[in-house]
Amino acid sequence: QPLVSSSKWLQLHGLKRNKLSLSQILSQIGFQHRKDYVPTLGKLVASRYADGLFPQYNRAQDGSVYNLTAKKELILHFVDCLMGAIELYKQRMEWLTSESRHIFGVIQERCIVIVLDFGTVAPTEFDLCRDALSMVLVEQVTQIAKFNLIRAAQHLMKWQQKSTPVSEHTVKSALTWLWKLDHMTAASHTSSAEALLEAMSDEAVSS
């Protein structure tokens, strides 16, 4: 799936976009039972002719009442559409909370620098971190334009001097660099901040 935010995804697949919100459905399967002011009569006139003629639906949100006039087939059509929308929403939620997206979210920027600050993690945690980073490189970074990796240390370690165009070759190169990193490396109390500043100094990267 494309790396888009949920707001953009909803613009394409949301209920309103597909005319499946409650108000949109009600307007297609019935009409509102109104009490309108008629200027020529100078008073409110209720549409009482509909009383008892149609099934009615009361909206709890605003107290409005709708007279339902649709045939069963049309209502079943909307049931099918809503069931399809529910399934699509489930798929989106499963996708958002799986693999690298569960840790990093959905990367939407076209150019990124990932700062690696392993601190004093144990060897097993170090490998888990590298597994997660490998996952995000393969699943998400392959879909953007440029990237770089910087490791926070007493002497900064950079995969490339500046952000590099994404290709099959550069992603493989970054993975190789990642898995050749030593578990322990000298660090200072300012190394994390220095690595972040170095990442943000890349003109192609938005902060």
C-alpha positions in Angstrom: 0.0 0.0 0.0 1.2 3.6 -0.6 2.8 5.4 2.3 -0.1 8.0 2.9 -1.4 9.5 6.1 -4.7 8.3 7.4 -6.3 11.7 6.6 -5.3 11.3 3.0 -6.5 7.7 3.0 -9.9 8.7 4.3 -10.2 11.3 1.6 -10.2 8.4 -0.9 -11.8 5.6 1.1 -13.8 7.3 3.9 -17.5 7.1 4.3 -18.2 10.6 3.2 -16.1 10.2 0.1 -18.2 7.2 -0.9 -21.6 8.7 0.2 -21.9 6.2 3.0 -22.2 8.5 6.1 -25.4 8.2 8.0 -26.8 11.6 6.8 -25.9 10.7 3.2 -27.6 7.3 3.4 -30.7 8.7 5.0 -31.1 11.3 2.3 -31.1 8.4 -0.3 -33.5 6.1 1.4 -36.0 8.6 2.7 -36.8 12.2 3.5 -36.7 14.3 6.6 -39.9 14.8 8.5 -39.8 18.6 8.8 -41.6 21.3 10.7 -40.9 24.4 8.6 -42.0 28.0 8.9 -44.2 29.1 5.9 -43.9 32.8 5.4 -47.2 33.2 3.5 -49.1 31.5 6.4 -46.9 33.1 9.1 -46.6 29.9 11.1 -44.9 26.5 11.4 -46.4 23.7 9.3 -45.6 20.1 10.1 -45.5 17.4 7.3 -48.1 15.4 9.1 -49.3 13.7 5.9 -46.4 11.3 6.4 -47.5 10.2 9.9 -48.1 6.5 10.0 -47.4 6.1 6.2 -43.7 5.2 6.5 -41.3 3.7 9.0 -39.4 6.4 10.8 -35.8 6.7 12.0 -34.9 9.1 14.8 -31.4 10.5 14.8 -30.1 10.7 18.3 -27.4 13.3 17.3 -29.8 16.1 16.4 -33.3 14.7 17.1 -34.3 14.8 13.5 -36.8 12.3 12.1 -36.6 10.6 8.7 -39.4 8.9 6.9 -38.0 5.8 5.2 -39.3 5.2 1.7 -36.7 3.0 0.1 -37.4 -0.6 -1.0 -35.7 -3.5 0.8 -33.3 -4.0 -2.1 -31.8 -0.5 -1.8 -31.3 -0.9 1.9 -29.6 -4.2 1.4 -27.4 -2.5 -1.1 -26.2 0.0 1.5 -25.7 -2.9 4.0 -23.3 -4.5 1.5 -21.5 -1.2 0.9 -21.1 -0.6 4.6 -19.8 -4.2 5.2 -17.3 -3.6 2.5 -16.2 -0.3 4.1 -15.8 -2.1 7.5 -13.6 -4.7 5.9 -11.5 -2.0 4.2 -11.1 -0.2 7.5 -10.0 -3.4 9.2 -7.4 -4.0 6.5 -6.1 -0.5 7.0 -5.8 -0.9 10.8 -4.0 -4.2 10.4 -1.6 -2.6 7.9 -1.0 0.4 10.2 -0.2 -1.8 13.2 2.0 -4.4 11.4 5.7 -4.8 10.7 7.8 -1.6 10.6 4.7 0.7 10.7 4.0 -0.6 14.2 7.3 0.9 15.4 8.0 3.8 13.1 4.5 4.8 11.9 4.0 5.6 8.2 6.9 7.5 6.7 5.4 10.3 4.6 8.5 12.4 3.9 10.3 12.0 0.6 13.8 12.4 2.1 14.7 11.2 5.6 17.8 10.7 7.8 17.5 7.9 10.4 19.6 8.6 13.5 20.7 5.5 15.4 21.3 5.9 19.1 21.8 2.5 20.6 23.2 3.7 23.9 24.3 0.8 26.1 21.7 -1.9 25.0 22.5 -5.5 25.4 23.8 -7.5 22.3 20.3 -9.2 21.9 18.6 -5.8 22.0 21.2 -4.4 19.6 20.2 -7.1 17.1 16.5 -6.5 17.6 17.0 -2.8 16.9 18.9 -3.7 13.7 16.1 -6.1 12.7 13.6 -3.3 13.1 15.7 -0.9 11.1 16.2 -3.5 8.3 12.4 -3.9 8.2 11.8 -0.1 7.8 14.5 0.1 5.1 13.0 -2.7 3.0 9.3 -1.9 3.6 9.2 1.9 3.6 12.4 3.6 2.6 12.3 1.7 -0.7 9.2 3.8 -1.5 10.7 7.3 -0.9 13.3 9.4 -2.8 16.4 9.8 -0.6 17.8 8.7 2.7 20.8 8.4 5.0 21.8 6.7 8.3 23.8 8.3 11.1 25.0 6.6 14.2 25.3 8.7 17.4 28.8 8.2 18.8 31.8 10.1 20.1 32.9 10.2 16.5 29.7 10.3 14.3 29.3 7.4 11.9 27.5 8.2 8.7 26.5 5.7 6.0 26.8 8.4 3.4 28.0 12.0 3.7 24.6 13.3 2.6 21.2 11.8 1.8 21.4 9.5 -1.2 18.8 8.5 -3.8 16.9 5.3 -3.1 17.6 2.3 -5.3 17.9 -1.4 -4.8 21.7 -1.0 -4.6 21.7 1.8 -2.0 19.2 0.0 0.2 21.4 -3.1 0.1 24.5 -1.0 0.9 22.8 0.6 3.9 21.7 -2.9 5.2 25.3 -4.1 4.9 26.6 -1.1 6.7 24.0 -1.5 9.4 24.9 -5.1 10.1 28.6 -4.4 10.2 28.3 -1.9 13.0 30.0 -2.8 16.3 27.8 -3.4 19.3 29.7 -1.0 21.5 31.3 2.3 20.5 32.6 5.2 22.4 29.9 7.8 23.1 29.7 11.2 24.8 26.8 12.9 26.6 26.4 15.2 23.6 26.6 12.5 20.8 22.8 12.2 20.5 22.2 15.9 20.0 25.2 16.1 17.6 23.8 13.3 15.5 20.4 15.0 15.3 22.0 18.3 14.4 24.0 16.6 11.7 20.9 15.0 10.3 19.0 18.3 10.2 21.9 20.0 8.5 21.2 18.0 5.3 19.5 20.6 3.1 17.3 17.9 1.4 15.8 16.8 4.7 12.8 18.6 6.3 13.1 18.7 10.1 
